[in-house]
Amino acid sequence: MDFLDGHGALVDQDAHWDLLSKRTLALSGLPSPPTEVIDSMLLADETSDQAVLAKETDRMVERQQLFVDMNICQTGSYTLGLMMKHFFEQRNLPLGGLVCPIALQGGRDHIEEKFAGEIQAGTLVVAAWCESPRGILGYSACELLLGAEIREQVQTLMAQVASVAIEK
């Protein structure tokens, strides 16, 4: 968020990311389940080569049963900092907002349909989504990032999101 108000970052982004990573936790010595970190040796341009990908997967698995922790944790406003290029540089949207967590009535398809224009324009970004099919209509919990040129646009977008929120 710091870049959105014209100030430099208070904490180095790489250091912040590293401190919040599960890899750092696993290697920290802090109490946690036994963990072995296996780093990939792939370069970004090698990920589309199926033969190289299969070889790397075999190297990492080594005929062991692995559990992969897919509990991706969102860390509050940190995500906004990663969106500087998307909001500010590519769309000239200097104001950003975070709506998190928000409980919404309905599933992701319903929300994407309702906010199709905002998503297409890049003023609304779904950063995290969790959906429950329970109940008649189901509900979702999510983190949304909002971008705008002026404060009134942020407020209008927040009001639109609030109109589909489940009241507490």
Chimera marker file (.cmm) of the C-alpha trace (Angstrom):
<marker_set name="trace">
<marker id="1" x="0.000" y="0.000" z="0.000" r="1" g="1" b="0" radius="0.5"/>
<marker id="2" x="2.917" y="2.333" z="0.599" r="1" g="1" b="0" radius="0.5"/>
<marker id="3" x="3.470" y="2.961" z="-3.111" r="1" g="1" b="0" radius="0.5"/>
<marker id="4" x="-0.158" y="3.981" z="-3.520" r="1" g="1" b="0" radius="0.5"/>
<marker id="5" x="0.222" y="6.999" z="-1.257" r="1" g="1" b="0" radius="0.5"/>
<marker id="6" x="3.565" y="8.105" z="-2.703" r="1" g="1" b="0" radius="0.5"/>
<marker id="7" x="5.797" y="6.801" z="0.084" r="1" g="1" b="0" radius="0.5"/>
<marker id="8" x="8.495" y="4.177" z="-0.203" r="1" g="1" b="0" radius="0.5"/>
<marker id="9" x="8.004" y="0.735" z="1.290" r="1" g="1" b="0" radius="0.5"/>
<marker id="10" x="8.503" y="0.558" z="5.044" r="1" g="1" b="0" radius="0.5"/>
<marker id="11" x="9.798" y="-3.015" z="4.786" r="1" g="1" b="0" radius="0.5"/>
<marker id="12" x="11.741" y="-4.445" z="1.873" r="1" g="1" b="0" radius="0.5"/>
<marker id="13" x="9.256" y="-6.478" z="-0.196" r="1" g="1" b="0" radius="0.5"/>
<marker id="14" x="11.578" y="-9.476" z="-0.583" r="1" g="1" b="0" radius="0.5"/>
<marker id="15" x="12.280" y="-9.564" z="3.158" r="1" g="1" b="0" radius="0.5"/>
<marker id="16" x="8.550" y="-9.292" z="3.910" r="1" g="1" b="0" radius="0.5"/>
<marker id="17" x="7.740" y="-12.148" z="1.528" r="1" g="1" b="0" radius="0.5"/>
<marker id="18" x="10.524" y="-14.293" z="2.969" r="1" g="1" b="0" radius="0.5"/>
<marker id="19" x="9.429" y="-13.730" z="6.571" r="1" g="1" b="0" radius="0.5"/>
<marker id="20" x="5.872" y="-14.763" z="5.750" r="1" g="1" b="0" radius="0.5"/>
<marker id="21" x="6.774" y="-17.851" z="3.733" r="1" g="1" b="0" radius="0.5"/>
<marker id="22" x="6.226" y="-21.399" z="4.889" r="1" g="1" b="0" radius="0.5"/>
<marker id="23" x="9.712" y="-22.214" z="3.613" r="1" g="1" b="0" radius="0.5"/>
<marker id="24" x="11.231" y="-19.788" z="6.123" r="1" g="1" b="0" radius="0.5"/>
<marker id="25" x="9.054" y="-21.267" z="8.893" r="1" g="1" b="0" radius="0.5"/>
<marker id="26" x="10.158" y="-24.797" z="8.000" r="1" g="1" b="0" radius="0.5"/>
<marker id="27" x="13.832" y="-23.812" z="8.156" r="1" g="1" b="0" radius="0.5"/>
<marker id="28" x="13.526" y="-21.537" z="11.213" r="1" g="1" b="0" radius="0.5"/>
<marker id="29" x="13.800" y="-24.112" z="13.967" r="1" g="1" b="0" radius="0.5"/>
<marker id="30" x="10.511" y="-22.919" z="15.458" r="1" g="1" b="0" radius="0.5"/>
<marker id="31" x="8.090" y="-25.648" z="16.613" r="1" g="1" b="0" radius="0.5"/>
<marker id="32" x="6.266" y="-26.989" z="13.558" r="1" g="1" b="0" radius="0.5"/>
<marker id="33" x="5.511" y="-30.408" z="12.063" r="1" g="1" b="0" radius="0.5"/>
<marker id="34" x="8.562" y="-32.218" z="10.670" r="1" g="1" b="0" radius="0.5"/>
<marker id="35" x="9.243" y="-30.684" z="7.284" r="1" g="1" b="0" radius="0.5"/>
<marker id="36" x="11.682" y="-31.245" z="4.463" r="1" g="1" b="0" radius="0.5"/>
<marker id="37" x="12.049" y="-28.411" z="1.977" r="1" g="1" b="0" radius="0.5"/>
<marker id="38" x="12.700" y="-29.579" z="-1.575" r="1" g="1" b="0" radius="0.5"/>
<marker id="39" x="13.512" y="-26.703" z="-3.889" r="1" g="1" b="0" radius="0.5"/>
<marker id="40" x="12.810" y="-26.882" z="-7.595" r="1" g="1" b="0" radius="0.5"/>
<marker id="41" x="15.756" y="-26.369" z="-9.904" r="1" g="1" b="0" radius="0.5"/>
<marker id="42" x="13.580" y="-25.363" z="-12.877" r="1" g="1" b="0" radius="0.5"/>
<marker id="43" x="14.017" y="-22.048" z="-14.624" r="1" g="1" b="0" radius="0.5"/>
<marker id="44" x="10.875" y="-20.153" z="-15.587" r="1" g="1" b="0" radius="0.5"/>
<marker id="45" x="11.282" y="-20.913" z="-19.309" r="1" g="1" b="0" radius="0.5"/>
<marker id="46" x="11.592" y="-24.666" z="-18.583" r="1" g="1" b="0" radius="0.5"/>
<marker id="47" x="8.142" y="-25.051" z="-17.024" r="1" g="1" b="0" radius="0.5"/>
<marker id="48" x="6.434" y="-25.610" z="-20.383" r="1" g="1" b="0" radius="0.5"/>
<marker id="49" x="8.805" y="-28.440" z="-21.416" r="1" g="1" b="0" radius="0.5"/>
<marker id="50" x="6.963" y="-31.616" z="-20.349" r="1" g="1" b="0" radius="0.5"/>
<marker id="51" x="10.084" y="-33.817" z="-20.449" r="1" g="1" b="0" radius="0.5"/>
<marker id="52" x="12.096" y="-31.426" z="-18.273" r="1" g="1" b="0" radius="0.5"/>
<marker id="53" x="9.120" y="-31.016" z="-15.942" r="1" g="1" b="0" radius="0.5"/>
<marker id="54" x="8.698" y="-34.789" z="-15.546" r="1" g="1" b="0" radius="0.5"/>
<marker id="55" x="12.430" y="-35.231" z="-14.848" r="1" g="1" b="0" radius="0.5"/>
<marker id="56" x="12.377" y="-32.487" z="-12.202" r="1" g="1" b="0" radius="0.5"/>
<marker id="57" x="9.258" y="-33.953" z="-10.597" r="1" g="1" b="0" radius="0.5"/>
<marker id="58" x="10.942" y="-37.361" z="-10.387" r="1" g="1" b="0" radius="0.5"/>
<marker id="59" x="14.037" y="-35.773" z="-8.826" r="1" g="1" b="0" radius="0.5"/>
<marker id="60" x="11.974" y="-33.981" z="-6.201" r="1" g="1" b="0" radius="0.5"/>
<marker id="61" x="9.722" y="-36.933" z="-5.326" r="1" g="1" b="0" radius="0.5"/>
<marker id="62" x="12.455" y="-39.617" z="-5.187" r="1" g="1" b="0" radius="0.5"/>
<marker id="63" x="9.831" y="-42.338" z="-4.745" r="1" g="1" b="0" radius="0.5"/>
<marker id="64" x="8.604" y="-40.861" z="-1.435" r="1" g="1" b="0" radius="0.5"/>
<marker id="65" x="5.104" y="-40.018" z="-0.380" r="1" g="1" b="0" radius="0.5"/>
<marker id="66" x="4.894" y="-36.244" z="-0.090" r="1" g="1" b="0" radius="0.5"/>
<marker id="67" x="2.312" y="-33.951" z="1.433" r="1" g="1" b="0" radius="0.5"/>
<marker id="68" x="2.156" y="-30.552" z="-0.165" r="1" g="1" b="0" radius="0.5"/>
<marker id="69" x="0.770" y="-27.795" z="2.022" r="1" g="1" b="0" radius="0.5"/>
<marker id="70" x="-1.564" y="-25.808" z="-0.203" r="1" g="1" b="0" radius="0.5"/>
<marker id="71" x="-2.769" y="-23.619" z="2.661" r="1" g="1" b="0" radius="0.5"/>
<marker id="72" x="-1.881" y="-20.400" z="0.921" r="1" g="1" b="0" radius="0.5"/>
<marker id="73" x="-2.266" y="-17.642" z="3.484" r="1" g="1" b="0" radius="0.5"/>
<marker id="74" x="-3.157" y="-14.119" z="2.491" r="1" g="1" b="0" radius="0.5"/>
<marker id="75" x="-1.366" y="-11.563" z="4.601" r="1" g="1" b="0" radius="0.5"/>
<marker id="76" x="-3.608" y="-8.537" z="4.812" r="1" g="1" b="0" radius="0.5"/>
<marker id="77" x="-2.571" y="-5.520" z="2.786" r="1" g="1" b="0" radius="0.5"/>
<marker id="78" x="0.707" y="-7.107" z="1.646" r="1" g="1" b="0" radius="0.5"/>
<marker id="79" x="-0.994" y="-8.231" z="-1.568" r="1" g="1" b="0" radius="0.5"/>
<marker id="80" x="-1.654" y="-4.615" z="-2.551" r="1" g="1" b="0" radius="0.5"/>
<marker id="81" x="2.076" y="-3.953" z="-2.769" r="1" g="1" b="0" radius="0.5"/>
<marker id="82" x="2.439" y="-6.742" z="-5.299" r="1" g="1" b="0" radius="0.5"/>
<marker id="83" x="-0.226" y="-5.101" z="-7.464" r="1" g="1" b="0" radius="0.5"/>
<marker id="84" x="1.660" y="-1.848" z="-8.104" r="1" g="1" b="0" radius="0.5"/>
<marker id="85" x="2.302" y="-2.685" z="-11.751" r="1" g="1" b="0" radius="0.5"/>
<marker id="86" x="-1.282" y="-3.843" z="-12.329" r="1" g="1" b="0" radius="0.5"/>
<marker id="87" x="-2.989" y="-0.843" z="-10.737" r="1" g="1" b="0" radius="0.5"/>
<marker id="88" x="-0.571" y="2.072" z="-10.992" r="1" g="1" b="0" radius="0.5"/>
<marker id="89" x="1.771" y="1.417" z="-13.909" r="1" g="1" b="0" radius="0.5"/>
<marker id="90" x="-0.596" y="-0.363" z="-16.329" r="1" g="1" b="0" radius="0.5"/>
<marker id="91" x="-3.932" y="1.308" z="-15.508" r="1" g="1" b="0" radius="0.5"/>
<marker id="92" x="-2.974" y="4.642" z="-13.892" r="1" g="1" b="0" radius="0.5"/>
<marker id="93" x="-5.020" y="3.829" z="-10.781" r="1" g="1" b="0" radius="0.5"/>
<marker id="94" x="-3.116" y="5.470" z="-7.916" r="1" g="1" b="0" radius="0.5"/>
<marker id="95" x="-5.661" y="4.573" z="-5.209" r="1" g="1" b="0" radius="0.5"/>
<marker id="96" x="-6.035" y="1.074" z="-3.887" r="1" g="1" b="0" radius="0.5"/>
<marker id="97" x="-8.273" y="-0.623" z="-1.412" r="1" g="1" b="0" radius="0.5"/>
<marker id="98" x="-8.489" y="-3.993" z="0.247" r="1" g="1" b="0" radius="0.5"/>
<marker id="99" x="-11.698" y="-5.749" z="1.205" r="1" g="1" b="0" radius="0.5"/>
<marker id="100" x="-10.744" y="-8.679" z="3.407" r="1" g="1" b="0" radius="0.5"/>
<marker id="101" x="-12.221" y="-10.894" z="4.585" r="1" g="1" b="0" radius="0.5"/>
<marker id="102" x="-15.635" y="-10.466" z="3.104" r="1" g="1" b="0" radius="0.5"/>
<marker id="103" x="-18.414" y="-13.047" z="3.111" r="1" g="1" b="0" radius="0.5"/>
<marker id="104" x="-20.534" y="-13.028" z="-0.039" r="1" g="1" b="0" radius="0.5"/>
<marker id="105" x="-23.789" y="-14.737" z="-0.883" r="1" g="1" b="0" radius="0.5"/>
<marker id="106" x="-23.329" y="-17.116" z="-3.805" r="1" g="1" b="0" radius="0.5"/>
<marker id="107" x="-20.404" y="-18.696" z="-5.594" r="1" g="1" b="0" radius="0.5"/>
<marker id="108" x="-17.522" y="-17.281" z="-7.571" r="1" g="1" b="0" radius="0.5"/>
<marker id="109" x="-19.361" y="-17.546" z="-10.905" r="1" g="1" b="0" radius="0.5"/>
<marker id="110" x="-22.155" y="-15.326" z="-9.558" r="1" g="1" b="0" radius="0.5"/>
<marker id="111" x="-19.691" y="-12.704" z="-8.295" r="1" g="1" b="0" radius="0.5"/>
<marker id="112" x="-17.613" y="-12.767" z="-11.481" r="1" g="1" b="0" radius="0.5"/>
<marker id="113" x="-20.785" y="-12.244" z="-13.502" r="1" g="1" b="0" radius="0.5"/>
<marker id="114" x="-21.967" y="-9.359" z="-11.284" r="1" g="1" b="0" radius="0.5"/>
<marker id="115" x="-18.571" y="-7.612" z="-11.429" r="1" g="1" b="0" radius="0.5"/>
<marker id="116" x="-17.551" y="-8.623" z="-14.961" r="1" g="1" b="0" radius="0.5"/>
<marker id="117" x="-16.992" y="-5.020" z="-16.067" r="1" g="1" b="0" radius="0.5"/>
<marker id="118" x="-14.829" y="-4.152" z="-13.058" r="1" g="1" b="0" radius="0.5"/>
<marker id="119" x="-12.801" y="-7.356" z="-13.371" r="1" g="1" b="0" radius="0.5"/>
<marker id="120" x="-12.315" y="-6.801" z="-17.107" r="1" g="1" b="0" radius="0.5"/>
<marker id="121" x="-11.234" y="-3.185" z="-16.497" r="1" g="1" b="0" radius="0.5"/>
<marker id="122" x="-8.816" y="-4.337" z="-13.798" r="1" g="1" b="0" radius="0.5"/>
<marker id="123" x="-10.348" y="-2.192" z="-11.058" r="1" g="1" b="0" radius="0.5"/>
<marker id="124" x="-11.404" y="-5.271" z="-9.063" r="1" g="1" b="0" radius="0.5"/>
<marker id="125" x="-9.052" y="-8.214" z="-8.557" r="1" g="1" b="0" radius="0.5"/>
<marker id="126" x="-9.910" y="-11.430" z="-6.711" r="1" g="1" b="0" radius="0.5"/>
<marker id="127" x="-6.833" y="-12.153" z="-4.580" r="1" g="1" b="0" radius="0.5"/>
<marker id="128" x="-8.181" y="-15.096" z="-2.564" r="1" g="1" b="0" radius="0.5"/>
<marker id="129" x="-11.351" y="-17.153" z="-2.684" r="1" g="1" b="0" radius="0.5"/>
<marker id="130" x="-12.909" y="-19.839" z="-0.522" r="1" g="1" b="0" radius="0.5"/>
<marker id="131" x="-16.308" y="-21.269" z="-1.400" r="1" g="1" b="0" radius="0.5"/>
<marker id="132" x="-18.769" y="-23.350" z="0.584" r="1" g="1" b="0" radius="0.5"/>
<marker id="133" x="-21.651" y="-25.144" z="-1.123" r="1" g="1" b="0" radius="0.5"/>
<marker id="134" x="-23.560" y="-25.411" z="2.164" r="1" g="1" b="0" radius="0.5"/>
<marker id="135" x="-27.054" y="-24.041" z="2.399" r="1" g="1" b="0" radius="0.5"/>
<marker id="136" x="-29.511" y="-23.305" z="-0.344" r="1" g="1" b="0" radius="0.5"/>
<marker id="137" x="-27.469" y="-20.653" z="-2.141" r="1" g="1" b="0" radius="0.5"/>
<marker id="138" x="-23.984" y="-21.253" z="-0.778" r="1" g="1" b="0" radius="0.5"/>
<marker id="139" x="-21.573" y="-18.565" z="0.270" r="1" g="1" b="0" radius="0.5"/>
<marker id="140" x="-18.010" y="-17.475" z="-0.309" r="1" g="1" b="0" radius="0.5"/>
<marker id="141" x="-15.282" y="-15.744" z="1.647" r="1" g="1" b="0" radius="0.5"/>
<marker id="142" x="-12.739" y="-13.754" z="-0.271" r="1" g="1" b="0" radius="0.5"/>
<marker id="143" x="-10.154" y="-11.012" z="-0.441" r="1" g="1" b="0" radius="0.5"/>
<marker id="144" x="-10.732" y="-8.374" z="-3.080" r="1" g="1" b="0" radius="0.5"/>
<marker id="145" x="-8.351" y="-5.654" z="-4.241" r="1" g="1" b="0" radius="0.5"/>
<marker id="146" x="-9.770" y="-2.443" z="-5.637" r="1" g="1" b="0" radius="0.5"/>
<marker id="147" x="-8.101" y="0.229" z="-7.747" r="1" g="1" b="0" radius="0.5"/>
<marker id="148" x="-9.338" y="3.676" z="-8.759" r="1" g="1" b="0" radius="0.5"/>
<marker id="149" x="-8.270" y="7.098" z="-9.978" r="1" g="1" b="0" radius="0.5"/>
<marker id="150" x="-10.089" y="9.082" z="-7.277" r="1" g="1" b="0" radius="0.5"/>
<marker id="151" x="-11.402" y="8.399" z="-3.770" r="1" g="1" b="0" radius="0.5"/>
<marker id="152" x="-15.060" y="8.528" z="-4.844" r="1" g="1" b="0" radius="0.5"/>
<marker id="153" x="-14.475" y="5.655" z="-7.291" r="1" g="1" b="0" radius="0.5"/>
<marker id="154" x="-13.012" y="3.502" z="-4.505" r="1" g="1" b="0" radius="0.5"/>
<marker id="155" x="-16.005" y="4.325" z="-2.295" r="1" g="1" b="0" radius="0.5"/>
<marker id="156" x="-18.471" y="3.491" z="-5.084" r="1" g="1" b="0" radius="0.5"/>
<marker id="157" x="-16.776" y="0.168" z="-5.784" r="1" g="1" b="0" radius="0.5"/>
<marker id="158" x="-16.717" y="-0.678" z="-2.070" r="1" g="1" b="0" radius="0.5"/>
<marker id="159" x="-20.439" y="0.085" z="-1.874" r="1" g="1" b="0" radius="0.5"/>
<marker id="160" x="-21.105" y="-2.220" z="-4.839" r="1" g="1" b="0" radius="0.5"/>
<marker id="161" x="-19.163" y="-5.024" z="-3.149" r="1" g="1" b="0" radius="0.5"/>
<marker id="162" x="-20.947" y="-4.351" z="0.154" r="1" g="1" b="0" radius="0.5"/>
<marker id="163" x="-24.300" y="-4.766" z="-1.629" r="1" g="1" b="0" radius="0.5"/>
<marker id="164" x="-23.630" y="-8.491" z="-2.133" r="1" g="1" b="0" radius="0.5"/>
<marker id="165" x="-21.977" y="-9.066" z="1.255" r="1" g="1" b="0" radius="0.5"/>
<marker id="166" x="-23.581" y="-11.189" z="3.927" r="1" g="1" b="0" radius="0.5"/>
<marker id="167" x="-24.372" y="-8.977" z="6.895" r="1" g="1" b="0" radius="0.5"/>
<marker id="168" x="-22.750" y="-9.943" z="10.176" r="1" g="1" b="0" radius="0.5"/>
<link id1="1" id2="2" r="1" g="1" b="0" radius="0.2"/>
<link id1="2" id2="3" r="1" g="1" b="0" radius="0.2"/>
<link id1="3" id2="4" r="1" g="1" b="0" radius="0.2"/>
<link id1="4" id2="5" r="1" g="1" b="0" radius="0.2"/>
<link id1="5" id2="6" r="1" g="1" b="0" radius="0.2"/>
<link id1="6" id2="7" r="1" g="1" b="0" radius="0.2"/>
<link id1="7" id2="8" r="1" g="1" b="0" radius="0.2"/>
<link id1="8" id2="9" r="1" g="1" b="0" radius="0.2"/>
<link id1="9" id2="10" r="1" g="1" b="0" radius="0.2"/>
<link id1="10" id2="11" r="1" g="1" b="0" radius="0.2"/>
<link id1="11" id2="12" r="1" g="1" b="0" radius="0.2"/>
<link id1="12" id2="13" r="1" g="1" b="0" radius="0.2"/>
<link id1="13" id2="14" r="1" g="1" b="0" radius="0.2"/>
<link id1="14" id2="15" r="1" g="1" b="0" radius="0.2"/>
<link id1="15" id2="16" r="1" g="1" b="0" radius="0.2"/>
<link id1="16" id2="17" r="1" g="1" b="0" radius="0.2"/>
<link id1="17" id2="18" r="1" g="1" b="0" radius="0.2"/>
<link id1="18" id2="19" r="1" g="1" b="0" radius="0.2"/>
<link id1="19" id2="20" r="1" g="1" b="0" radius="0.2"/>
<link id1="20" id2="21" r="1" g="1" b="0" radius="0.2"/>
<link id1="21" id2="22" r="1" g="1" b="0" radius="0.2"/>
<link id1="22" id2="23" r="1" g="1" b="0" radius="0.2"/>
<link id1="23" id2="24" r="1" g="1" b="0" radius="0.2"/>
<link id1="24" id2="25" r="1" g="1" b="0" radius="0.2"/>
<link id1="25" id2="26" r="1" g="1" b="0" radius="0.2"/>
<link id1="26" id2="27" r="1" g="1" b="0" radius="0.2"/>
<link id1="27" id2="28" r="1" g="1" b="0" radius="0.2"/>
<link id1="28" id2="29" r="1" g="1" b="0" radius="0.2"/>
<link id1="29" id2="30" r="1" g="1" b="0" radius="0.2"/>
<link id1="30" id2="31" r="1" g="1" b="0" radius="0.2"/>
<link id1="31" id2="32" r="1" g="1" b="0" radius="0.2"/>
<link id1="32" id2="33" r="1" g="1" b="0" radius="0.2"/>
<link id1="33" id2="34" r="1" g="1" b="0" radius="0.2"/>
<link id1="34" id2="35" r="1" g="1" b="0" radius="0.2"/>
<link id1="35" id2="36" r="1" g="1" b="0" radius="0.2"/>
<link id1="36" id2="37" r="1" g="1" b="0" radius="0.2"/>
<link id1="37" id2="38" r="1" g="1" b="0" radius="0.2"/>
<link id1="38" id2="39" r="1" g="1" b="0" radius="0.2"/>
<link id1="39" id2="40" r="1" g="1" b="0" radius="0.2"/>
<link id1="40" id2="41" r="1" g="1" b="0" radius="0.2"/>
<link id1="41" id2="42" r="1" g="1" b="0" radius="0.2"/>
<link id1="42" id2="43" r="1" g="1" b="0" radius="0.2"/>
<link id1="43" id2="44" r="1" g="1" b="0" radius="0.2"/>
<link id1="44" id2="45" r="1" g="1" b="0" radius="0.2"/>
<link id1="45" id2="46" r="1" g="1" b="0" radius="0.2"/>
<link id1="46" id2="47" r="1" g="1" b="0" radius="0.2"/>
<link id1="47" id2="48" r="1" g="1" b="0" radius="0.2"/>
<link id1="48" id2="49" r="1" g="1" b="0" radius="0.2"/>
<link id1="49" id2="50" r="1" g="1" b="0" radius="0.2"/>
<link id1="50" id2="51" r="1" g="1" b="0" radius="0.2"/>
<link id1="51" id2="52" r="1" g="1" b="0" radius="0.2"/>
<link id1="52" id2="53" r="1" g="1" b="0" radius="0.2"/>
<link id1="53" id2="54" r="1" g="1" b="0" radius="0.2"/>
<link id1="54" id2="55" r="1" g="1" b="0" radius="0.2"/>
<link id1="55" id2="56" r="1" g="1" b="0" radius="0.2"/>
<link id1="56" id2="57" r="1" g="1" b="0" radius="0.2"/>
<link id1="57" id2="58" r="1" g="1" b="0" radius="0.2"/>
<link id1="58" id2="59" r="1" g="1" b="0" radius="0.2"/>
<link id1="59" id2="60" r="1" g="1" b="0" radius="0.2"/>
<link id1="60" id2="61" r="1" g="1" b="0" radius="0.2"/>
<link id1="61" id2="62" r="1" g="1" b="0" radius="0.2"/>
<link id1="62" id2="63" r="1" g="1" b="0" radius="0.2"/>
<link id1="63" id2="64" r="1" g="1" b="0" radius="0.2"/>
<link id1="64" id2="65" r="1" g="1" b="0" radius="0.2"/>
<link id1="65" id2="66" r="1" g="1" b="0" radius="0.2"/>
<link id1="66" id2="67" r="1" g="1" b="0" radius="0.2"/>
<link id1="67" id2="68" r="1" g="1" b="0" radius="0.2"/>
<link id1="68" id2="69" r="1" g="1" b="0" radius="0.2"/>
<link id1="69" id2="70" r="1" g="1" b="0" radius="0.2"/>
<link id1="70" id2="71" r="1" g="1" b="0" radius="0.2"/>
<link id1="71" id2="72" r="1" g="1" b="0" radius="0.2"/>
<link id1="72" id2="73" r="1" g="1" b="0" radius="0.2"/>
<link id1="73" id2="74" r="1" g="1" b="0" radius="0.2"/>
<link id1="74" id2="75" r="1" g="1" b="0" radius="0.2"/>
<link id1="75" id2="76" r="1" g="1" b="0" radius="0.2"/>
<link id1="76" id2="77" r="1" g="1" b="0" radius="0.2"/>
<link id1="77" id2="78" r="1" g="1" b="0" radius="0.2"/>
<link id1="78" id2="79" r="1" g="1" b="0" radius="0.2"/>
<link id1="79" id2="80" r="1" g="1" b="0" radius="0.2"/>
<link id1="80" id2="81" r="1" g="1" b="0" radius="0.2"/>
<link id1="81" id2="82" r="1" g="1" b="0" radius="0.2"/>
<link id1="82" id2="83" r="1" g="1" b="0" radius="0.2"/>
<link id1="83" id2="84" r="1" g="1" b="0" radius="0.2"/>
<link id1="84" id2="85" r="1" g="1" b="0" radius="0.2"/>
<link id1="85" id2="86" r="1" g="1" b="0" radius="0.2"/>
<link id1="86" id2="87" r="1" g="1" b="0" radius="0.2"/>
<link id1="87" id2="88" r="1" g="1" b="0" radius="0.2"/>
<link id1="88" id2="89" r="1" g="1" b="0" radius="0.2"/>
<link id1="89" id2="90" r="1" g="1" b="0" radius="0.2"/>
<link id1="90" id2="91" r="1" g="1" b="0" radius="0.2"/>
<link id1="91" id2="92" r="1" g="1" b="0" radius="0.2"/>
<link id1="92" id2="93" r="1" g="1" b="0" radius="0.2"/>
<link id1="93" id2="94" r="1" g="1" b="0" radius="0.2"/>
<link id1="94" id2="95" r="1" g="1" b="0" radius="0.2"/>
<link id1="95" id2="96" r="1" g="1" b="0" radius="0.2"/>
<link id1="96" id2="97" r="1" g="1" b="0" radius="0.2"/>
<link id1="97" id2="98" r="1" g="1" b="0" radius="0.2"/>
<link id1="98" id2="99" r="1" g="1" b="0" radius="0.2"/>
<link id1="99" id2="100" r="1" g="1" b="0" radius="0.2"/>
<link id1="100" id2="101" r="1" g="1" b="0" radius="0.2"/>
<link id1="101" id2="102" r="1" g="1" b="0" radius="0.2"/>
<link id1="102" id2="103" r="1" g="1" b="0" radius="0.2"/>
<link id1="103" id2="104" r="1" g="1" b="0" radius="0.2"/>
<link id1="104" id2="105" r="1" g="1" b="0" radius="0.2"/>
<link id1="105" id2="106" r="1" g="1" b="0" radius="0.2"/>
<link id1="106" id2="107" r="1" g="1" b="0" radius="0.2"/>
<link id1="107" id2="108" r="1" g="1" b="0" radius="0.2"/>
<link id1="108" id2="109" r="1" g="1" b="0" radius="0.2"/>
<link id1="109" id2="110" r="1" g="1" b="0" radius="0.2"/>
<link id1="110" id2="111" r="1" g="1" b="0" radius="0.2"/>
<link id1="111" id2="112" r="1" g="1" b="0" radius="0.2"/>
<link id1="112" id2="113" r="1" g="1" b="0" radius="0.2"/>
<link id1="113" id2="114" r="1" g="1" b="0" radius="0.2"/>
<link id1="114" id2="115" r="1" g="1" b="0" radius="0.2"/>
<link id1="115" id2="116" r="1" g="1" b="0" radius="0.2"/>
<link id1="116" id2="117" r="1" g="1" b="0" radius="0.2"/>
<link id1="117" id2="118" r="1" g="1" b="0" radius="0.2"/>
<link id1="118" id2="119" r="1" g="1" b="0" radius="0.2"/>
<link id1="119" id2="120" r="1" g="1" b="0" radius="0.2"/>
<link id1="120" id2="121" r="1" g="1" b="0" radius="0.2"/>
<link id1="121" id2="122" r="1" g="1" b="0" radius="0.2"/>
<link id1="122" id2="123" r="1" g="1" b="0" radius="0.2"/>
<link id1="123" id2="124" r="1" g="1" b="0" radius="0.2"/>
<link id1="124" id2="125" r="1" g="1" b="0" radius="0.2"/>
<link id1="125" id2="126" r="1" g="1" b="0" radius="0.2"/>
<link id1="126" id2="127" r="1" g="1" b="0" radius="0.2"/>
<link id1="127" id2="128" r="1" g="1" b="0" radius="0.2"/>
<link id1="128" id2="129" r="1" g="1" b="0" radius="0.2"/>
<link id1="129" id2="130" r="1" g="1" b="0" radius="0.2"/>
<link id1="130" id2="131" r="1" g="1" b="0" radius="0.2"/>
<link id1="131" id2="132" r="1" g="1" b="0" radius="0.2"/>
<link id1="132" id2="133" r="1" g="1" b="0" radius="0.2"/>
<link id1="133" id2="134" r="1" g="1" b="0" radius="0.2"/>
<link id1="134" id2="135" r="1" g="1" b="0" radius="0.2"/>
<link id1="135" id2="136" r="1" g="1" b="0" radius="0.2"/>
<link id1="136" id2="137" r="1" g="1" b="0" radius="0.2"/>
<link id1="137" id2="138" r="1" g="1" b="0" radius="0.2"/>
<link id1="138" id2="139" r="1" g="1" b="0" radius="0.2"/>
<link id1="139" id2="140" r="1" g="1" b="0" radius="0.2"/>
<link id1="140" id2="141" r="1" g="1" b="0" radius="0.2"/>
<link id1="141" id2="142" r="1" g="1" b="0" radius="0.2"/>
<link id1="142" id2="143" r="1" g="1" b="0" radius="0.2"/>
<link id1="143" id2="144" r="1" g="1" b="0" radius="0.2"/>
<link id1="144" id2="145" r="1" g="1" b="0" radius="0.2"/>
<link id1="145" id2="146" r="1" g="1" b="0" radius="0.2"/>
<link id1="146" id2="147" r="1" g="1" b="0" radius="0.2"/>
<link id1="147" id2="148" r="1" g="1" b="0" radius="0.2"/>
<link id1="148" id2="149" r="1" g="1" b="0" radius="0.2"/>
<link id1="149" id2="150" r="1" g="1" b="0" radius="0.2"/>
<link id1="150" id2="151" r="1" g="1" b="0" radius="0.2"/>
<link id1="151" id2="152" r="1" g="1" b="0" radius="0.2"/>
<link id1="152" id2="153" r="1" g="1" b="0" radius="0.2"/>
<link id1="153" id2="154" r="1" g="1" b="0" radius="0.2"/>
<link id1="154" id2="155" r="1" g="1" b="0" radius="0.2"/>
<link id1="155" id2="156" r="1" g="1" b="0" radius="0.2"/>
<link id1="156" id2="157" r="1" g="1" b="0" radius="0.2"/>
<link id1="157" id2="158" r="1" g="1" b="0" radius="0.2"/>
<link id1="158" id2="159" r="1" g="1" b="0" radius="0.2"/>
<link id1="159" id2="160" r="1" g="1" b="0" radius="0.2"/>
<link id1="160" id2="161" r="1" g="1" b="0" radius="0.2"/>
<link id1="161" id2="162" r="1" g="1" b="0" radius="0.2"/>
<link id1="162" id2="163" r="1" g="1" b="0" radius="0.2"/>
<link id1="163" id2="164" r="1" g="1" b="0" radius="0.2"/>
<link id1="164" id2="165" r="1" g="1" b="0" radius="0.2"/>
<link id1="165" id2="166" r="1" g="1" b="0" radius="0.2"/>
<link id1="166" id2="167" r="1" g="1" b="0" radius="0.2"/>
<link id1="167" id2="168" r="1" g="1" b="0" radius="0.2"/>
</marker_set>
